[in-house]
Amino acid sequence: MGLNTVYKPKTWDLSDLTGISNETLAMHFKLYEGYVANTNVLNEKIAELMCSGSLDPTQMAAFSELKRRYGFEYNGMVLHEYYFDNMQRHGTGDAAADSAFAKAAESSFGSYSTWKNDFVSVGKMRGVGWAVTCADSDGNLSNHWISLHEDGNVAGYKPVLVMDVWEHAFIRDYAPVDRPKYIEAFFANINWDTVSSRLG
């Protein structure tokens, strides 16, 4: 992610998901495109400051705020890409017992059902953010809450399964108090092959 990088929005054909409407997806894709656009704008502004040479104290304040905002916009872009990538139409619900992910969950949590209970509980936490299953360098899984895209990302861990639990991900389909129904819908649309491939 150098200063000369220009990001282009990705596209996904996820129409007719189980329990997540096409209207929600259309709104969500637009929101994602905004993160891509804002990441590019911040890259340009930071590059302009860097090309001016050493920063004076007034420029340093602007640079600091741009860099802080960059973490929010960039991680918002990337987390949405993980989220949409790990979804598909006609999902199977739970991971197959013989899948790489189910085996990793059993190894890390004692059972797949214990992993799922922990992950779903993270997703039900009050507030807006992300529920993310991550793998460390040894392949051990753990579930994390990430708020504001950049707060809660754990150093050295790779996202494996990413669920958006900001209200924009479900508000057109479910009331805020019905977040558990959205989580059920999310599980109905997980692409477990993609999730398992992230373990390698």
N, C-alpha and C positions, 0 to 999 in steps of 0.2 A: 504494500500500500504506500508507494512512493507519492511524492507530491505531483508528479506528472501523470499519475494514473487517472483515467476517466472510466468510471463504472457505467455499465449499461444495465437497465433493468432486465431481469430474466422473466420468462413467461412460463406458466403452468396451465395445463388443461385439467382442471379439477372440478369441472361442472358436475352437478348431480351427485354430490357427496351425500352420505347418510347423515341426516340431522344437522347439516350445515348448508344453508341456502346459497344459491347462486348470487343473490343480492348481497349477502354477507361477504362472499368471496370477492365480488366486484369492488366493494368498498375497501376490503382489506388489501387487494392488489394495488389500488390507488394510493393507499397509505404507504405501502412498501415503496412504490415509485417515488414518493416524497422523500423517503430516507435516502434513496439513491441520488436524487437530485441535490439534496442538502449536503450529502457527503462530497459531491463534486464541487459544489459552491465553496465549501469550507477548504477543500484542497486548494482551490484557486486563490482564495484569500490568504491562506498560510504561505503559499508559494510566493505571492507578491511581497509579503513581509520578508521572507527569506532572501529574496533577490535584492532587497535594498541594503544588504550587508548587516553589520552588527545592529542589534535593536537598541534604541534609546529607551529610557524608562517609560515614556508614554506608549511606545510601540509594544513594550514587553507586556503591559496590561492587556492590550488587545490580543496579542499572541496567546497569552495564557487562557483567555476566555475562549478563543477559537479552538485551541487544542482540547480544552475540557469539553466543549460542545461536540467536537469531532468524535469523541468516544461514544457519546449518546447516539449520534446519527449513524456512524459506521456500524456499531454493534446492532442498532435497530435494523439496518439493511441486512447484515449477515444472519442474525437470528431469524428474521423472516425467511431468508433463503433456506436455512436448515428446516424451518417449520413446514414450508410448502413442499420442499423436497421429500420430507418424510411422511407425506400423505398420498393417498391414491383412492380412486373409486373402488368400491366393492372390496374393502379390506376384510380381513379374517377376524378382526376383534383382537384376540390375544395372540402373542407370538407362538409359533409352533414349538412344541416341547423339545424337538431336536434341533432347533435353530441356534445359531451362534449366540444370539442375544439372550435367549432363554437360558442357555448354559452359563453364560456370563452372569446373569441375574442370580441364578441358583448358587453359583460359586461365591458371589459377593454378598448375598443377602440370606442364604440358606434355602430359599425357594423363590420361584418366580412370583408366587402370590404375595410373599412378603415384600419383594421389590415393588410390585404393583400397588400394594396398599400404601407403601411409603411415598411413591411417586404421586398417586392420586391425592394423598393427604397434603403434599407440597402444593399441588394445583389448587386445592381448596382453601389455602391460607388466605386470610383477608389481605386486601391490597391488590395492586395491579403489578404484573410482571410476567415472568416466565418460569415454568417448571422444566428443568433440564436434567436428564440423566447424562452423566459424564463418565468417561473412562480415564484412569490415570495411565502412566507409561507402562504399567504391568498388566493393564486390562481390567483392573478392579473398577467396578461401577459404584457410583454414589449419586444421589439425587440432590439437586440444589435449587434454591429460589434466587432468581436474578431480577432485580428491580431496576427500572429506568435503563434497561439494556446493558449498562456498564457496571452497575453495583451488584456484586455477588458472583461475577465470573471468577472461577477458581484457577489460579495460576497452575499450569502444567496439566490441566485436564482438557480432554477433547469432548465437545458435545456429541452425543450419540442419538438421543431422542429429545426433541425440542417441542414443547407445547406452549403456545401463546395463551396466556390467561389475562391479558389486558381485556377490558370489557368490549373493545371494538371487535374482538375475535368472535363474539357471540351475541351481542346486545340486540341484534335484529331478530334473532331466533329464540333467545332465552332471556328472562329477567335476570338481573344480577344475583338474586337469591337462588336461581336455578343453575348456577355454575356447574354443579355436579352432573346435570343433564348434558351440558356442553362437553364435559370431560368424557362422558360415555360416548357421545358422538365422535369426539376426537379419536378415541380408541377404535371405533368402527371403521376409521379411515386411515389407519397407520399402514405405511408400506414397510413391513418388517424386513424385507430384503435390503432396502436402503439402510435401515437402522443397523442391521447386522453387518453390512459392508463397512460401516464407520468404525467398527471395532478393530479392523486390520491396520 
